Amino acid sequence: MVGWYYWDMRVVVLTGAGISAESGLSTFRDSDGLWEGHDPMQVATPEAYADDPSLVQRFYDDRRAALSRVGPNAAHHALARLEEVLGEDLLVVTQNVDDLHERAGSQQVHHIHGRLRSAWCTTCDVRHDWDRPLVDGPPCPGCGASTLRPDIVWFGEIPYGMDLVERALWDCDLFVSIGTSGVVYPAAAFVHQTRGATLELNLAPSAGASHFAESRQGPATRLVPAWVTELLGDGSPTSP
Ligand SMILES: [Zn+2]
């Protein structure tokens, strides 16, 4: 990264399951192919929801409840620290549906796959911050209909805000991918959509590692704080 000076940098960070895993949240990309004992096709598709809404609601109710038993880790905190310095020049794009970035203090977070702590009313098409179970069909605070579903982008649905993400990728100076497998589109293509420098931080080389200018391996809780410290130096801007 020689030659980069952080105070005029625009940075896009993509985070995936690897960063949440170190806080104790399991992912359906685990080696057994299951997500907390469920085949993702039975809990993460519109068809599954149509077939058995209670099963799907219960599954996400459990995931939502589990959030209160975990907390952000050193990698989340390091990204929040980076935002304190870069401000709006840092965008965190996450595949994760948890709220660990926000709880660490990050404000510019875009969830392309939705959020567990949000409910989407399919009658009035409004999303509401949500912290309770949905399985019993609570009324929508807006229209009163019992048609709230998890605000999660399921397989076969379109990720949120891709226009915004593609613009940010095109305009950034540095794109950093953290803790993602490199196999889930559209995120797997982000490295090809940026004009900026590219860096991967992942537990093991991802499927797309060869597309990054640099790839570092190790736990996010070690690599991310080290990278942020390296980028910010001692925290005081000096002239080039
Ligand atoms: Zn509604």
Residues whose N, C-alpha, C, O or C-beta is under 5 A from the ligand:
A	BS01	ZN	C121 T123 C124 C140 G142 C143 G144
